[in-house]
Structures are given as structure tokens and as C-alpha cells.
């Protein structure tokens, strides 16, 4: 009798445990289903406008497309890119764009954000003024800067004229800036040491002006997350403002700087609007970035398969650059 009662109690406990586990599973399943239901609109959007176009573009890159029918060529388009001098030149130009624009945007953004973070009068108006260029269309901004850079009647050359300096062919100068500096000292440099063209530098100046507001806002958010107690402790220890900035502010802003480095580099490698409006890739293709070359190949030359292959190689290069940044630069980021 005792044994029977014990077995009955054990069976009841087992049943209750099974019911509890079953209820937990059903609750977890419902929570998962609700989560996927909330994600469904975004997944549908990504599938229709990102994943499917990317898959179709990869399919296109495996063919040579003619007026009547396409011809399957496999990886031929990708192999041809390895020996395409124009493609690698455009890669180099894009790298110059990243090297010139991103460090300048980060440095000026941090410096101005640090000043605007101080309790100065009218800082709200200053913050708004610096952010306004960022919400301006890159096409409209590019047109304005193209007028500023005009050789005849442009504002910058008018200022140079008032200072007694010769006018510059800002957007029409194909020579590298290092080569131009060397010529001013009566020396010459080989072509591969000429550096980016003056036109590319001019475009980068416009880009820094346009995107500076974004960098300032992000750095302001990063500065706001730093505890004031750390600054007070540093001052009690006798640290000066420069030491505080170098030893406290910069390390604690490293996650913000790393974020801006990653997103800025990815965006710079895909720059198109301002370059197309200001130079169209000239002079002598010295501002023809990878995206400009893809546009020319795909739309103007209607070599859609080859252009799609270029786009996928650019994507691969961006992924590699991002991995390198995470692998080497990410180690120095302070998340404490």
C-alpha cells in the first residue's frame, strides 16, 4: 500500500513537471513567433530590396549580355578584373579619397565637438549651424561648390586674386598635389609619387564640409556619455586640460571613433553624387572612383555583367577593409 502511494506521488510529480515544461515550451514558442512576426516586415523589405537584387546581380555577373541573348561566361568577368588597369586605378583613387576625407572629418569633428561641448553661450545655435550642411542634398551642395571652384569668376579664385595669387584650376587640374608642390620648388617627382589630383583634393574638401556635422553630433553624444566624475578626479590629481583630453577623453571616445572610422570608410568607398556632379570623374579620370567606373561600365557602356562583377569585387574589398579594421584597430578600442 505504501509502495503504491509512493509510486502515485512520483507519477503525479512527473505529470506536473511535464505539464510545466510543456507550458514553458509553448510560451517560448509563442514569444519566438511574436518576435518573428515583428521582424517579418523588415525581413520582407530586406528580401525584396536587398537580398533578391544582390542575388540577381551576382547571377548577372556570370553572363555576357548582348542585345538578343546572354552568354554564360562563369567567372570570366571576375578574372578579367584582375588585369583591368582602369579598375585598379579607380581602386587607388577611392583609397586616396578615404585617406584624405575620413581622417579630416574625424579630426575636425572631434575638435569642434569638444569646443561645442563646453558651456559657451549660443552653443545650440552653433550646433545647428554645423549640422545644416549634412541635411543638404549632396547634389545641391556639389553644384554650389562647383561654382565656388570655377576658374573664371569662382569665389575661391577671386579671393586668391585679391591676395595677389594666381588662379587655380581646382576641378580641372589632373596633376597630383605632391607633384605640383615639387614643381613649385623646381623639382620633379615620378608619376607614381604625384599623389591625388588637385581635383580630388577639392572634392574631399567639399565632402569634409558636408559630412562634418554628422561627425560632430556623434562625438557630442560620445562626450555626453563620459562621467564628469572622471574629469573631477583627474583635476584633483593635478592633470591639465591637455592631459585630461589625451588621457581621459580620447580613450573613452575610442568606441565612438571606431564606429565613425568603420561607417565613414564604407561610405567613402561608395561616394558618387558629389564626384559625379563636381567632376564627372575627370579631369583625365583622376577622380573616377570605383563607383564612378561601375556606373560608366553598367549604364553608359551597357556591360551589365562586367559592371555587376565590379560591384561584387567592391563589396568584397569593403568587407576585407572592415575585417582589417576590426582585427587590428578594434583591439585598441576601450569599451570599459
Order of alpha helices (4+ residues) and beta strands (2+ residues): alpha-alpha-beta-beta-alpha-alpha-alpha-alpha-alpha-alpha-alpha-alpha-alpha-alpha-alpha-alpha-alpha
